[in-house]
Every structure is written in structure tokens, then in C-alpha cells.
Amino acid sequence: MTNEELALQLQDIQQKLDWITDQLKEQERHRREIQELKDDLNRIAADVFQTAVVELDEVAYHFDSKDLLFLLKKLLRNVRRLTRVLDQLESLDDFVRDAAPITKAAFLELLETLDEFDRKGYFQFFGELIKIVDRIVTAFTVEDVRHLGENIVTILQTVKNLTQPDMLMAVNNAVSVYKNLDIEIEGDVTFWQLMKELKSPELRRGLAFGIQFLKNIARPEILPARNNGNGKKELEEVQNAV
């Protein structure tokens, strides 16, 4: 073997030794890093353990390993029930996602409706109505309201009678006549002048109507007969008598 070949072999051996040396250094570096990591983890674990001991010491009197075992058994017995609950929660989440656009549209429509009510004055109207109710509450006592409840049927019956077409027409005619009255009495009126007025057909019809009206008030039991037409007959009899 020549010197040149020997030199080449030595050079190759040197390169391999250098590579081995580099690998050993790399492994040593990794070993140190792992050791440092272990030391750090050990310190952290020690701190966590100490903290856990301090914290669990506060609940040591309220916790028993049997309780934990009982809880685990209970969870295992109710796995299917918990699964159904989770499925329902997923269904509820899907429903909320699907209903979100509809709910948003309904909310916007509600806002538009409320805005329209506000423009028309509904809220101001109800505000004034509340004031009226407040005045009624402050003006009447509980006893008054109790009496009102006891007589509500009679009141409603009276209102019903007042709102009949013939009654409304009569009231309207009376108001019209009152508005158009233009009566002026000049000088003193003697008794003989009043007696002369009794000959007037209008006065006699008025007196007959007043007498019949007073009779009906004094004898309410004849009201059904009046509705059947007997009242008109009695009125004619009074007019004839006058």
C-alpha cells in the first residue's frame, strides 16, 4: 500500500471520527435538554401537588372517596339519559339557528307595528286612559266598587234600555227641541192666564204625557204592558180625560 492510499484511508477515518464526535455532542445536548425539562417538570409538579394539598385540605371534611365512586357509578347508570339530553341540546341549537332569521323578521315587523302605533297616538291615548283610571281609583273607595259590582246588572240593563233606537231618537228629539226653544215671558203671569192656557191642545197633551210618565215611574210593574202597547192606550185615555 502506497503512502497516498494510506493517507486517503486516514483522511476517511478522520472524517468518520469527526461525524461520530458531532453525533455524540448532539446526543449530549439532547440529554441535557431532557434533563432540564425533567427538572422543570418536577418543580412544577411539586408546586401543583403542594397547591392541590392545600386546596383539597379545605374540602377534606366534605369529600370522601366513596362519594367519588358513587358519582362515577351514577354517571355510568345515566349515560343514555345524558346522551338524550345532549341530543336535545343539539336539536335545540339547530332550532335556534333555523328560527333566528324568522325571529329577526318578526322582531323587525313588531318594531314597525309599534312605530305605527306611536305615530297614530295609541301610546298617548293609553297614557291618558291610565290617568282616567287613576282618577277613578282615587275618587272611589273599595266599598263603592263593591256596591257597583252588586248593582252592575241593573246598571247594564239601564244602559241597554238607553241605547235602544227609540230611546235614542226620543232623547235626540228632546235635545233638539230644547236647543230650539225660544221662550220669553214678559210681565207678570196671572192665574187666569194660566187657566186659559189649559184650553191649549199642546198643553193638554204635555200634561197627559207628564201624568203617564209619572205613573210609569211610580208603578214600574206596568212597564212590560207599556212595551206591549197598553201604555199608549193609557196615554190616550189620560189625554181624553184632560
C-alpha positions as CSV (number, residue, x, y, z in Angstrom):
1,M,0.0,0.0,0.0
2,T,1.4,3.2,-1.0
3,N,1.7,6.3,1.1
4,E,-1.1,8.0,-1.0
5,E,-3.6,5.3,-0.3
6,L,-2.7,5.2,3.4
7,A,-3.2,9.0,3.5
8,L,-6.7,8.6,1.9
9,Q,-7.7,6.0,4.4
10,L,-6.6,8.1,7.3
11,Q,-8.5,11.0,6.0
12,D,-11.6,8.9,5.6
13,I,-11.2,7.6,9.2
14,Q,-10.7,11.1,10.4
15,Q,-14.0,12.2,8.7
16,K,-15.9,9.3,10.3
17,L,-14.5,10.1,13.7
18,D,-15.5,13.8,13.3
19,W,-19.0,12.7,12.4
20,I,-19.2,10.3,15.4
21,T,-17.9,13.1,17.6
22,D,-20.6,15.5,16.3
23,Q,-23.3,12.9,16.9
24,L,-22.1,12.4,20.5
25,K,-22.2,16.1,21.1
26,E,-25.7,16.3,19.7
27,Q,-26.9,13.4,21.9
28,E,-25.2,15.1,24.9
29,R,-27.1,18.3,24.1
30,H,-30.4,16.5,23.8
31,R,-29.7,14.7,27.1
32,R,-29.0,17.9,28.9
33,E,-32.2,19.5,27.4
34,I,-34.3,16.5,28.5
35,Q,-32.7,16.6,32.0
36,E,-33.5,20.3,32.2
37,L,-37.1,19.6,31.1
38,K,-37.4,16.9,33.7
39,D,-36.1,19.2,36.4
40,D,-38.6,21.9,35.4
41,L,-41.5,19.4,35.3
42,N,-40.5,18.1,38.7
43,R,-40.5,21.6,40.2
44,I,-43.9,22.4,38.5
45,A,-45.4,19.0,39.7
46,A,-44.1,19.7,43.2
47,D,-45.8,23.1,43.2
48,V,-49.0,21.7,41.8
49,F,-49.0,18.9,44.3
50,Q,-48.4,21.3,47.2
51,T,-51.2,23.6,45.9
52,A,-53.6,20.7,45.5
53,V,-52.8,19.5,49.0
54,V,-53.6,23.0,50.4
55,E,-56.8,23.4,48.3
56,L,-58.1,19.9,48.9
57,D,-57.4,20.3,52.6
58,E,-60.3,22.8,52.7
59,V,-62.8,20.3,51.4
60,A,-61.3,17.2,53.1
61,Y,-64.1,17.2,55.6
62,H,-66.8,17.3,52.9
63,F,-65.3,14.8,50.4
64,D,-64.9,11.1,50.6
65,S,-63.5,8.6,48.0
66,K,-66.8,6.8,48.3
67,D,-68.6,9.9,47.1
68,L,-66.5,10.0,44.0
69,L,-67.1,6.3,43.4
70,F,-70.9,6.9,43.9
71,L,-70.7,9.7,41.4
72,L,-68.9,7.6,38.8
73,K,-71.5,4.8,39.2
74,K,-74.3,7.3,38.8
75,L,-72.8,8.8,35.7
76,L,-72.4,5.3,34.2
77,R,-76.1,4.4,35.1
78,N,-77.3,7.6,33.3
79,V,-75.1,7.6,30.2
80,R,-78.1,7.0,28.0
81,R,-80.1,9.8,29.7
82,L,-77.2,12.2,29.4
83,T,-76.8,11.2,25.7
84,R,-80.5,12.0,25.1
85,V,-80.1,15.4,26.9
86,L,-77.1,16.2,24.7
87,D,-79.1,15.2,21.6
88,Q,-81.9,17.5,22.7
89,L,-79.4,20.3,23.2
90,E,-78.1,19.8,19.7
91,S,-81.7,19.8,18.4
92,L,-82.4,23.0,20.3
93,D,-79.2,24.6,18.9
94,D,-80.3,23.6,15.4
95,F,-83.8,25.0,16.0
96,V,-82.4,28.3,17.3
97,R,-80.2,28.6,14.2
98,D,-83.1,27.9,11.9
99,A,-85.5,30.2,13.8
100,A,-83.1,33.1,14.0
101,P,-84.0,34.6,10.6
102,I,-87.7,34.2,11.4
103,T,-87.3,35.7,14.8
104,K,-85.4,38.6,13.4
105,A,-88.1,39.2,10.8
106,A,-90.8,39.0,13.4
107,F,-88.9,41.4,15.7
108,L,-88.5,43.9,12.8
109,E,-92.2,43.7,12.0
110,L,-93.0,44.2,15.7
111,L,-90.9,47.3,15.7
112,E,-92.6,48.7,12.6
113,T,-96.1,48.0,14.2
114,L,-95.1,49.7,17.4
115,D,-93.7,52.7,15.4
116,E,-97.0,52.9,13.5
117,F,-99.0,52.8,16.8
118,D,-96.8,55.6,18.1
119,R,-97.4,57.7,15.0
120,K,-101.2,57.2,15.3
121,G,-101.1,58.1,19.0
122,Y,-102.0,54.8,20.6
123,F,-99.5,55.2,23.4
124,Q,-100.6,58.8,24.2
125,F,-104.2,57.5,24.2
126,F,-103.4,54.7,26.7
127,G,-101.4,57.1,28.8
128,E,-104.4,59.4,29.1
129,L,-106.6,56.4,29.7
130,I,-104.4,55.3,32.6
131,K,-104.7,58.8,34.1
132,I,-108.5,58.5,33.9
133,V,-108.3,55.1,35.7
134,D,-106.1,56.6,38.3
135,R,-108.6,59.4,38.9
136,I,-111.4,56.8,39.2
137,V,-109.3,54.7,41.7
138,T,-108.6,57.8,43.8
139,A,-112.1,59.1,43.7
140,F,-113.9,55.8,44.7
141,T,-113.4,53.5,47.6
142,V,-113.4,49.8,47.7
143,E,-116.9,49.9,49.2
144,D,-118.1,51.9,46.2
145,V,-116.7,49.3,43.8
146,R,-118.3,46.6,45.8
147,H,-121.7,48.3,45.5
148,L,-121.1,48.8,41.8
149,G,-120.5,45.1,41.4
150,E,-123.7,44.3,43.3
151,N,-125.7,46.6,41.0
152,I,-123.8,46.0,37.7
153,V,-126.8,44.0,36.3
154,T,-129.2,46.9,36.9
155,I,-126.7,49.4,35.5
156,L,-126.1,47.4,32.4
157,Q,-129.8,46.9,31.9
158,T,-130.4,50.7,32.2
159,V,-127.6,51.4,29.7
160,K,-129.1,48.8,27.4
161,N,-132.5,50.5,27.6
162,L,-131.0,53.9,27.0
163,T,-129.2,52.7,23.8
164,Q,-132.3,51.4,22.2
165,P,-133.1,53.1,18.9
166,D,-136.5,54.5,20.1
167,M,-134.9,55.8,23.3
168,L,-132.0,57.5,21.5
169,M,-134.4,59.0,19.0
170,A,-136.6,60.4,21.8
171,V,-133.6,61.8,23.6
172,N,-132.3,63.4,20.4
173,N,-135.7,64.9,19.7
174,A,-135.8,66.3,23.3
175,V,-132.4,67.8,22.9
176,S,-133.3,69.3,19.5
177,V,-136.5,70.8,21.0
178,Y,-134.6,72.2,23.9
179,K,-132.0,73.8,21.6
180,N,-134.7,75.4,19.5
181,L,-136.7,76.7,22.4
182,D,-137.0,80.5,22.3
183,I,-139.3,81.3,25.2
184,E,-139.6,84.8,26.6
185,I,-142.1,85.7,29.3
186,E,-142.9,89.3,29.7
187,G,-144.6,90.9,32.6
188,D,-146.5,89.1,35.4
189,V,-148.5,86.0,34.6
190,T,-151.9,85.8,36.3
191,F,-153.7,82.7,37.5
192,W,-156.5,83.4,34.9
193,Q,-153.9,83.4,32.1
194,L,-152.7,80.0,33.2
195,M,-156.2,78.7,33.3
196,K,-156.7,80.0,29.7
197,E,-153.6,78.1,28.6
198,L,-155.2,74.8,29.8
199,K,-157.5,75.1,26.8
200,S,-154.5,74.7,24.5
201,P,-154.3,71.2,22.9
202,E,-150.5,71.2,23.1
203,L,-150.6,71.9,26.9
204,R,-153.1,69.2,27.5
205,R,-151.0,66.7,25.5
206,G,-147.9,67.7,27.5
207,L,-149.8,67.3,30.8
208,A,-151.1,63.9,29.7
209,F,-147.6,62.8,28.8
210,G,-146.2,64.0,32.1
211,I,-149.0,62.2,34.1
212,Q,-148.4,59.0,32.2
213,F,-144.7,59.3,32.7
214,L,-145.1,59.8,36.5
215,K,-147.4,56.8,36.7
216,N,-144.9,54.6,35.0
217,I,-142.2,55.8,37.3
218,A,-144.4,55.1,40.4
219,R,-145.6,51.8,39.1
220,P,-142.6,50.0,37.4
221,E,-144.6,46.7,37.2
222,I,-146.6,48.1,34.3
223,L,-143.5,48.6,32.1
224,P,-144.0,45.3,30.2
225,A,-147.6,46.3,29.5
226,R,-146.3,49.6,28.2
227,N,-144.0,47.8,25.8
228,N,-146.9,45.7,24.6
229,G,-148.8,48.8,23.6
230,N,-151.0,49.2,26.7
231,G,-149.1,52.2,27.8
232,K,-150.1,54.0,24.6
233,K,-153.7,53.1,25.3
234,E,-153.4,54.5,28.9
235,L,-151.9,57.7,27.5
236,E,-154.8,58.1,25.1
237,E,-157.2,57.6,28.0
238,V,-155.4,60.3,30.0
239,Q,-155.5,62.7,27.1
240,N,-159.2,62.1,26.6
241,A,-159.8,62.7,30.3
242,V,-157.8,66.0,30.2
